């Protein structure tokens, strides 16, 4: 029987020596490749297309697609939202001529809520799966977050049944087109036919401005 050299050697054969190496982990900032192909598809005529993130240099063409379905938006608006959430905009691009044939955006306005907009497919490419392709990529970005969007009442069933979105608080938006010269008198006549709309009297302008400044 041998005597241990020191007490630390006692029962040495029954002790597993584990060396733990602690490494400091640093998270690298994820750089998004706006040219990366996220998904692909084929139109009935055989034309292939792919879905990728929207780039700032796409904005003008994106707005043309939006205009082609009878809707309008400002360049600065899209650029501003893109700056907030650059990973929230998606486009479908034809591989035949490089043109944008579909688009959608979902911008996170707070950590748990995204707002969907700019959902459009060029008229000559509608009902061919393009809308679903960009929508599917957008929903991956949204995940389990709450979403809000503006929709025509004729599209409620589509968003409810196909997109599985619940209509929590329907809000009607009235669009006005300028007819002739605008004046306080014509505005007063216009608002009389709309519920819950009143002209702001000069007396309340300070209060209104204060409210707007608080929101900013």
Helices and strands as residue ranges (DSSP letters): G 7-9, G 12-14, E 39-42, E 48-53, G 56-58, H 59-68, H 75-84, G 86-88, E 89-94, E 100-110, E 113-121, G 123-125, H 130-142, E 146-149, G 153-155, H 156-157, I 158-162, H 184-191, G 202-204, H 205-215
